[in-house]
Amino acid sequence: FSCDGVIWEFGHVDSKNRPIIDLGMKGLLYVELSLRESKMDAHSSLAVLIKNPAWRLVEALKTLRDSSGKILIKDWYKEVQPLAKSDIKILKSFPFDEKEFKKEYGIKKFLGNKTGLEVKKSLVAEPTCNIAGIVSGYYGEGAKTVLPAEARVKIDFRLVPKMNPKKQAMRLKRHLVEKGFGDIEIKIYHGEAAARTNPKHAFVSDVTDAARRSFGKYLLSISSAGTGPMHAFTNILKAPAIAIGSTHVFSRIHSPNEFTRIDLLKKATKCMCLILDNFARSN
């Protein structure tokens, strides 16, 4: 099984209608941590006698990262490589409207007070530790004095090139044991390695030319901040893989009222046809 190049299954368009050509994707490790301290929920008056799994899980979570987002697990960054000069050059030329982004999401500042180039570096080249959801006890209407029997949390770790999901999972398990949380159960849901395509590859030129002719302009990015199994093509088949598409960056992705624009779909369709034509001519 082999191929000469891959056009990925999604791609974004910025607020100025410029397609963002991503030359890679971050990896992912998705886990669930769970802890049970008793066989049933209890009256909270018994909190002097029975351990609360929610408190213990919160204590464990505090050991995973600091307030700036830096992951505190031993050797977590061991394989992380510094960005190449060519990558930094692409990042510097990539426009990112911090004010517009903050307005869209209703925030006043970025994590760690990042600004400028650091914002763009973090999006494409910084590992993350994110709490996707946490559940325990009572959260209905009004008050109910409950001491929960169980607590669960789902966490996604974004990974960058050279980080192996299986190895990172082992580091997480070892960390929890060393910190005294060996009784916490870990369930691994998903793992994907990161992927990157060399910006100097000829296939990149085929795609950027098609983007220019269909959209009138384009932006080049070394990687998407999101994740997908692109590594199966770049790392195993050694084929270039590029993401380009029609999804507007502020289309409420994974939120209520997610939408797509028909005009961008039409331009993306034209772009796909031009990529095929360019590839046929250059090969």
KEKE-3310 file (N, C-alpha, C; in steps of 0.2 Angstrom, whole numbers, plus 5000, padded with zeros to 4 digits):
npx = (5004:5003:5006:5006:5004:4993:4978:4971:4956:4950:4950:4954:4947:4952:4946:4947:4944:4954:4961:4968:4983:4988:5002:5003:4998:4994:4998:4989:4984:4971:4963:4954:4953:4949:4941:4936:4930:4920:4906:4894:4886:4886:4879:4884:4888:4896:4908:4919:4923:4924:4933:4933:4932:4932:4939:4952:4954:4955:4967:4976:4975:4981:4994:4998:5000:5006:5000:5003:5001:5012:5017:5019:5024:5036:5049:5041:5043:5054:5057:5053:5057:5066:5059:5062:5072:5066:5053:5050:5051:5040:5030:5032:5027:5014:4998:4990:4976:4976:4967:4955:4953:4952:4940:4931:4930:4927:4937:4950:4964:4978:4982:4995:4999:5003:5010:5011:5023:5025:5012:5008:5017:5014:5002:5004:5016:5017:5015:5000:4989:4974:4958:4945:4932:4924:4917:4907:4897:4883:4875:4863:4847:4846:4850:4859:4866:4879:4891:4901:4903:4911:4923:4926:4937:4940:4954:4963:4978:4988:5000:5016:5027:5038:5034:5028:5012:5010:5021:5020:5008:5013:5022:5013:5006:5016:5020:5008:5008:5021:5018:5009:4996:4993:4981:4972:4962:4966:4960:4963:4958:4961:4975:4986:4999:5009:5010:5020:5024:5036:5039:5046:5043:5038:5024:5018:5019:5010:4998:4997:4997:4985:4976:4978:4973:4960:4954:4960:4970:4980:4985:5000:5003:5013:5007:4992:4982:4974:4970:4972:4973:4984:4997:4998:5000:5011:5021:5021:5019:5027:5023:5018:5007:4993:4982:4968:4954:4936:4931:4926:4936:4929:4917:4910:4915:4912:4903:4886:4875:4885:4892:4893:4899:4892:4898:4912:4913:4911:4922:4932:4929:4933:4946:4951:4949:4959:4970:4972:4973:4985:4994:4994:5000:5012:5018)
npy = (4994:5011:5029:5044:5057:5065:5073:5080:5077:5088:5106:5123:5140:5157:5172:5181:5175:5167:5152:5140:5132:5118:5109:5098:5089:5089:5076:5065:5060:5052:5050:5042:5045:5037:5035:5026:5026:5021:5010:5015:5031:5043:5051:5068:5071:5061:5064:5065:5053:5045:5044:5056:5054:5064:5074:5068:5065:5078:5082:5074:5078:5091:5088:5086:5097:5114:5131:5139:5130:5121:5105:5093:5081:5068:5068:5071:5080:5075:5069:5080:5091:5106:5119:5120:5132:5136:5133:5142:5153:5152:5153:5166:5173:5170:5177:5181:5186:5192:5200:5198:5184:5183:5191:5183:5171:5176:5180:5187:5187:5176:5159:5159:5172:5173:5181:5187:5179:5168:5164:5158:5148:5140:5135:5126:5119:5115:5104:5099:5098:5094:5096:5088:5084:5082:5073:5070:5066:5076:5087:5093:5102:5114:5110:5096:5086:5077:5064:5059:5042:5039:5046:5054:5058:5065:5067:5075:5075:5084:5080:5082:5081:5067:5062:5048:5041:5029:5028:5040:5037:5028:5035:5044:5035:5030:5042:5045:5034:5037:5049:5045:5041:5028:5020:5025:5022:5020:5023:5021:5029:5033:5035:5045:5048:5063:5072:5078:5088:5091:5108:5111:5101:5096:5093:5102:5114:5111:5111:5124:5133:5129:5133:5147:5150:5146:5152:5165:5169:5163:5155:5148:5135:5127:5117:5110:5114:5104:5086:5071:5055:5057:5054:5040:5041:5050:5045:5032:5028:5037:5048:5064:5074:5085:5097:5105:5115:5119:5124:5137:5146:5151:5144:5138:5126:5109:5114:5120:5125:5124:5127:5128:5137:5140:5146:5145:5131:5129:5135:5127:5115:5118:5120:5107:5101:5108:5104:5091:5092:5100:5091:5080:5086:5090:5077)
npz = (5000:4995:4992:4984:4989:5001:5004:5017:5028:5033:5034:5038:5036:5037:5046:5037:5025:5020:5015:5027:5025:5032:5037:5045:5060:5077:5090:5100:5117:5125:5140:5154:5171:5186:5202:5216:5232:5241:5242:5239:5237:5251:5266:5268:5281:5285:5281:5289:5292:5280:5265:5252:5235:5226:5231:5232:5219:5213:5220:5214:5201:5202:5202:5189:5180:5180:5184:5173:5162:5160:5159:5172:5173:5175:5162:5152:5142:5135:5122:5114:5101:5097:5087:5069:5060:5048:5051:5061:5053:5045:5055:5060:5049:5048:5050:5065:5074:5089:5096:5090:5092:5106:5108:5101:5109:5121:5131:5141:5142:5137:5141:5153:5150:5137:5122:5105:5095:5104:5106:5094:5092:5103:5099:5088:5092:5106:5119:5127:5142:5146:5155:5150:5155:5170:5183:5198:5212:5217:5206:5203:5204:5217:5234:5240:5252:5249:5250:5238:5231:5220:5208:5192:5179:5163:5152:5140:5131:5121:5109:5102:5087:5088:5100:5108:5110:5118:5126:5133:5140:5148:5156:5162:5170:5179:5185:5193:5202:5208:5215:5224:5220:5216:5216:5208:5194:5177:5161:5145:5131:5118:5106:5097:5086:5082:5066:5052:5038:5026:5022:5010:5001:4985:4983:4991:4985:4974:4981:4987:4975:4970:4980:4979:4967:4968:4980:4980:4988:5002:5018:5025:5037:5049:5056:5061:5076:5080:5080:5071:5063:5054:5054:5050:5037:5035:5043:5042:5028:5023:5016:5009:5018:5018:5025:5020:5017:5020:5032:5042:5054:5065:5066:5076:5081:5087:5096:5101:5087:5076:5061:5042:5028:5012:5001:5004:5003:4990:4984:4990:4984:4971:4973:4976:4964:4956:4963:4960:4946:4945:4952:4943:4931:4936:4938)
capx = (5000:5007:5003:5011:5002:4987:4974:4967:4949:4947:4954:4951:4948:4952:4941:4947:4942:4960:4962:4974:4986:4991:5007:5004:4993:4997:4995:4984:4983:4965:4962:4950:4955:4943:4943:4930:4932:4915:4902:4888:4886:4884:4877:4890:4890:4901:4915:4924:4925:4924:4937:4930:4936:4932:4945:4958:4956:4958:4974:4980:4976:4985:5001:4999:5002:5005:4995:5004:5000:5017:5016:5024:5025:5043:5051:5035:5045:5060:5058:5051:5062:5065:5057:5068:5072:5061:5046:5049:5050:5033:5026:5032:5024:5007:4995:4985:4973:4974:4961:4949:4952:4949:4933:4926:4929:4926:4942:4954:4971:4979:4986:5002:5000:5007:5008:5015:5026:5023:5005:5008:5022:5010:4996:5007:5022:5017:5010:4995:4986:4967:4953:4939:4926:4925:4910:4906:4892:4877:4875:4856:4844:4845:4856:4859:4872:4881:4898:4901:4907:4916:4924:4929:4939:4943:4959:4966:4985:4990:5007:5020:5032:5043:5031:5024:5006:5010:5026:5017:5004:5017:5024:5007:5004:5022:5019:5003:5011:5026:5015:5005:4990:4993:4975:4968:4962:4968:4958:4966:4953:4964:4981:4988:5006:5009:5012:5023:5026:5041:5036:5049:5040:5034:5017:5016:5018:5004:4992:4997:4995:4978:4973:4979:4969:4953:4952:4963:4975:4981:4990:5003:5005:5017:5003:4985:4982:4970:4973:4969:4978:4988:5004:4998:5003:5017:5026:5022:5019:5032:5020:5016:5000:4992:4975:4965:4947:4932:4928:4928:4939:4924:4911:4907:4917:4911:4898:4880:4875:4890:4889:4897:4897:4891:4903:4918:4912:4912:4929:4936:4928:4937:4953:4952:4950:4965:4976:4972:4976:4992:4998:4995:5004:5019:5020)
capy = (5000:5017:5034:5050:5063:5065:5079:5078:5077:5094:5112:5129:5146:5162:5177:5185:5170:5164:5145:5139:5126:5114:5104:5093:5089:5087:5070:5065:5054:5053:5045:5043:5043:5036:5033:5024:5026:5017:5006:5019:5038:5043:5057:5071:5071:5056:5066:5065:5046:5042:5048:5059:5053:5070:5078:5065:5066:5085:5083:5071:5083:5097:5086:5085:5103:5121:5136:5141:5125:5117:5098:5092:5073:5067:5066:5072:5083:5072:5069:5086:5094:5113:5121:5122:5139:5136:5132:5148:5158:5152:5155:5173:5176:5168:5182:5179:5192:5190:5203:5195:5178:5184:5193:5177:5166:5180:5179:5194:5185:5169:5156:5161:5178:5173:5186:5187:5173:5163:5161:5154:5143:5136:5132:5121:5115:5114:5099:5101:5094:5098:5092:5088:5084:5079:5071:5067:5068:5079:5093:5095:5108:5115:5107:5089:5085:5070:5062:5054:5036:5039:5052:5052:5064:5064:5071:5075:5077:5085:5079:5085:5076:5063:5060:5042:5040:5023:5030:5045:5034:5024:5040:5046:5030:5030:5048:5044:5030:5040:5054:5042:5040:5022:5017:5028:5018:5024:5020:5024:5029:5035:5038:5046:5052:5069:5072:5084:5087:5096:5113:5111:5096:5098:5093:5108:5119:5110:5113:5132:5136:5128:5137:5154:5151:5145:5157:5171:5170:5157:5155:5142:5134:5121:5111:5111:5113:5098:5079:5066:5050:5059:5050:5034:5042:5053:5042:5025:5027:5042:5052:5071:5075:5092:5099:5111:5114:5125:5126:5144:5145:5153:5141:5135:5119:5105:5118:5121:5129:5123:5129:5129:5142:5137:5149:5142:5124:5129:5137:5121:5110:5120:5119:5100:5099:5111:5101:5085:5094:5102:5085:5076:5090:5090:5071)
capz = (5000:4995:4989:4982:4993:5004:5006:5023:5028:5035:5033:5040:5033:5043:5046:5030:5020:5017:5018:5030:5023:5038:5035:5050:5065:5084:5092:5106:5121:5128:5145:5159:5178:5190:5209:5220:5239:5245:5238:5238:5240:5258:5268:5269:5288:5286:5278:5294:5292:5273:5260:5247:5229:5222:5233:5230:5211:5212:5222:5209:5195:5203:5201:5182:5177:5184:5182:5166:5157:5159:5161:5177:5173:5173:5156:5147:5136:5134:5115:5111:5097:5095:5080:5064:5058:5043:5054:5064:5048:5043:5060:5060:5043:5049:5054:5070:5077:5096:5099:5087:5095:5112:5108:5099:5115:5127:5136:5142:5141:5135:5147:5154:5147:5130:5116:5099:5092:5108:5105:5088:5094:5108:5095:5084:5094:5113:5122:5132:5147:5146:5158:5145:5159:5177:5186:5204:5217:5215:5203:5201:5206:5224:5238:5242:5255:5247:5249:5232:5231:5214:5204:5186:5175:5156:5150:5133:5131:5114:5108:5096:5084:5092:5106:5107:5114:5122:5130:5137:5144:5154:5160:5166:5175:5183:5189:5198:5207:5212:5218:5229:5218:5212:5217:5203:5188:5171:5155:5139:5125:5111:5106:5090:5085:5078:5060:5049:5031:5025:5018:5004:4997:4979:4984:4995:4979:4970:4985:4988:4969:4969:4985:4977:4961:4970:4985:4978:4993:5007:5023:5026:5044:5050:5059:5064:5083:5081:5079:5067:5061:5048:5055:5047:5030:5035:5047:5040:5021:5021:5010:5012:5020:5019:5027:5017:5017:5020:5038:5045:5060:5070:5065:5083:5080:5093:5100:5098:5081:5072:5054:5037:5023:5005:4997:5005:5001:4982:4983:4992:4979:4965:4975:4976:4957:4954:4966:4956:4940:4946:4953:4936:4927:4939:4939)
cpx = (5004:5003:5008:5010:4995:4984:4970:4960:4946:4952:4950:4952:4947:4946:4941:4947:4948:4960:4969:4977:4990:4996:5008:4998:4997:4994:4991:4984:4976:4964:4957:4953:4949:4945:4936:4933:4927:4910:4896:4889:4883:4882:4884:4892:4895:4907:4920:4927:4927:4928:4932:4934:4937:4938:4951:4960:4958:4965:4978:4981:4980:4993:5003:5002:5002:5000:4996:5003:5006:5016:5021:5026:5033:5044:5046:5038:5052:5062:5056:5057:5061:5063:5063:5067:5067:5054:5045:5048:5043:5028:5026:5028:5016:5004:4990:4983:4971:4968:4955:4947:4949:4942:4929:4925:4928:4931:4946:4961:4972:4983:4993:5004:5004:5005:5013:5017:5024:5016:5005:5012:5018:5005:4999:5012:5022:5012:5005:4992:4979:4962:4947:4932:4927:4918:4911:4901:4886:4878:4868:4854:4844:4851:4854:4866:4874:4889:4898:4905:4912:4917:4928:4931:4942:4948:4962:4973:4986:4997:5010:5024:5037:5040:5027:5018:5007:5015:5024:5012:5007:5020:5019:5006:5010:5021:5014:5005:5016:5023:5010:4997:4989:4986:4970:4968:4962:4965:4960:4961:4956:4971:4983:4995:5005:5011:5015:5025:5031:5039:5040:5047:5037:5027:5014:5014:5012:4998:4992:4995:4988:4974:4973:4974:4961:4950:4955:4969:4975:4986:4993:5005:5008:5013:4997:4986:4978:4974:4969:4974:4982:4995:5004:5001:5010:5023:5027:5023:5024:5029:5018:5009:4998:4984:4973:4958:4942:4929:4931:4930:4934:4917:4908:4909:4916:4907:4891:4880:4881:4888:4895:4895:4897:4897:4910:4918:4914:4919:4934:4935:4933:4944:4955:4953:4957:4971:4977:4975:4983:4997:4999:5000:5012:5022:5020)
cpy = (5006:5022:5040:5056:5062:5072:5077:5079:5083:5100:5118:5135:5152:5167:5182:5181:5168:5157:5144:5132:5123:5109:5098:5093:5087:5080:5070:5059:5056:5048:5047:5041:5042:5033:5031:5023:5022:5014:5010:5026:5038:5050:5061:5072:5066:5057:5065:5057:5043:5046:5050:5058:5059:5074:5075:5065:5073:5086:5079:5075:5089:5095:5086:5091:5109:5126:5139:5136:5120:5110:5096:5085:5072:5065:5067:5075:5080:5071:5075:5090:5102:5114:5123:5129:5141:5136:5139:5154:5158:5154:5163:5176:5175:5173:5178:5185:5190:5193:5200:5188:5178:5186:5187:5173:5170:5179:5186:5193:5178:5166:5157:5168:5178:5178:5184:5180:5167:5160:5157:5148:5137:5132:5126:5116:5114:5109:5102:5096:5097:5093:5093:5088:5080:5078:5068:5070:5071:5086:5095:5101:5109:5112:5100:5087:5078:5070:5057:5048:5036:5046:5050:5059:5062:5069:5070:5078:5078:5084:5082:5080:5073:5060:5054:5041:5035:5025:5035:5042:5031:5029:5043:5041:5030:5036:5048:5040:5033:5046:5051:5041:5033:5018:5020:5024:5022:5020:5024:5023:5029:5037:5039:5050:5058:5068:5078:5083:5093:5102:5114:5106:5099:5098:5099:5114:5118:5112:5121:5135:5135:5132:5145:5155:5150:5150:5164:5172:5164:5159:5148:5141:5127:5115:5114:5110:5107:5092:5075:5061:5051:5055:5044:5035:5045:5049:5035:5024:5032:5046:5059:5071:5082:5093:5105:5110:5120:5127:5132:5143:5147:5150:5137:5128:5115:5109:5118:5126:5129:5124:5129:5134:5139:5140:5146:5135:5124:5131:5131:5116:5112:5119:5112:5098:5102:5107:5094:5087:5096:5095:5081:5079:5089:5083:5067)
cpz = (5000:4992:4988:4986:4996:5006:5012:5023:5030:5034:5035:5035:5038:5042:5040:5024:5016:5020:5021:5028:5029:5035:5040:5055:5072:5085:5098:5110:5125:5134:5150:5166:5182:5197:5212:5227:5243:5240:5236:5240:5247:5260:5270:5276:5290:5283:5283:5295:5285:5269:5255:5240:5225:5224:5231:5223:5210:5214:5217:5203:5196:5202:5194:5178:5181:5181:5175:5160:5156:5162:5166:5178:5171:5166:5150:5141:5133:5126:5111:5107:5096:5088:5075:5062:5052:5045:5057:5059:5046:5048:5061:5055:5044:5053:5059:5074:5084:5098:5096:5091:5102:5113:5106:5105:5121:5133:5136:5141:5139:5141:5147:5151:5141:5126:5110:5096:5097:5108:5099:5089:5098:5104:5091:5087:5102:5115:5127:5137:5148:5150:5153:5149:5165:5180:5193:5208:5213:5212:5200:5204:5214:5228:5240:5245:5254:5247:5244:5233:5226:5211:5198:5182:5168:5154:5143:5133:5123:5114:5102:5093:5089:5098:5105:5112:5120:5128:5135:5142:5150:5159:5165:5172:5181:5188:5194:5203:5211:5217:5224:5227:5213:5212:5212:5197:5182:5165:5149:5133:5119:5111:5098:5090:5081:5071:5057:5042:5030:5020:5011:4999:4991:4979:4987:4989:4975:4974:4985:4981:4968:4974:4982:4971:4963:4975:4984:4983:4998:5012:5024:5034:5044:5053:5061:5072:5085:5080:5075:5065:5055:5048:5051:5040:5030:5038:5045:5032:5019:5015:5013:5013:5022:5020:5024:5016:5017:5026:5041:5052:5066:5069:5070:5082:5087:5098:5097:5092:5077:5065:5049:5032:5016:5001:4998:5003:4993:4981:4985:4987:4973:4967:4974:4968:4954:4957:4962:4949:4940:4948:4947:4932:4929:4939:4932)
residu = (PHE:SER:CYS:ASP:GLY:VAL:ILE:TRP:GLU:PHE:GLY:HIS:VAL:ASP:SER:LYS:ASN:ARG:PRO:ILE:ILE:ASP:LEU:GLY:MET:LYS:GLY:LEU:LEU:TYR:VAL:GLU:LEU:SER:LEU:ARG:GLU:SER:LYS:MET:ASP:ALA:HIS:SER:SER:LEU:ALA:VAL:LEU:ILE:LYS:ASN:PRO:ALA:TRP:ARG:LEU:VAL:GLU:ALA:LEU:LYS:THR:LEU:ARG:ASP:SER:SER:GLY:LYS:ILE:LEU:ILE:LYS:ASP:TRP:TYR:LYS:GLU:VAL:GLN:PRO:LEU:ALA:LYS:SER:ASP:ILE:LYS:ILE:LEU:LYS:SER:PHE:PRO:PHE:ASP:GLU:LYS:GLU:PHE:LYS:LYS:GLU:TYR:GLY:ILE:LYS:LYS:PHE:LEU:GLY:ASN:LYS:THR:GLY:LEU:GLU:VAL:LYS:LYS:SER:LEU:VAL:ALA:GLU:PRO:THR:CYS:ASN:ILE:ALA:GLY:ILE:VAL:SER:GLY:TYR:TYR:GLY:GLU:GLY:ALA:LYS:THR:VAL:LEU:PRO:ALA:GLU:ALA:ARG:VAL:LYS:ILE:ASP:PHE:ARG:LEU:VAL:PRO:LYS:MET:ASN:PRO:LYS:LYS:GLN:ALA:MET:ARG:LEU:LYS:ARG:HIS:LEU:VAL:GLU:LYS:GLY:PHE:GLY:ASP:ILE:GLU:ILE:LYS:ILE:TYR:HIS:GLY:GLU:ALA:ALA:ALA:ARG:THR:ASN:PRO:LYS:HIS:ALA:PHE:VAL:SER:ASP:VAL:THR:ASP:ALA:ALA:ARG:ARG:SER:PHE:GLY:LYS:TYR:LEU:LEU:SER:ILE:SER:SER:ALA:GLY:THR:GLY:PRO:MET:HIS:ALA:PHE:THR:ASN:ILE:LEU:LYS:ALA:PRO:ALA:ILE:ALA:ILE:GLY:SER:THR:HIS:VAL:PHE:SER:ARG:ILE:HIS:SER:PRO:ASN:GLU:PHE:THR:ARG:ILE:ASP:LEU:LEU:LYS:LYS:ALA:THR:LYS:CYS:MET:CYS:LEU:ILE:LEU:ASP:ASN:PHE:ALA:ARG:SER:ASN)
# end
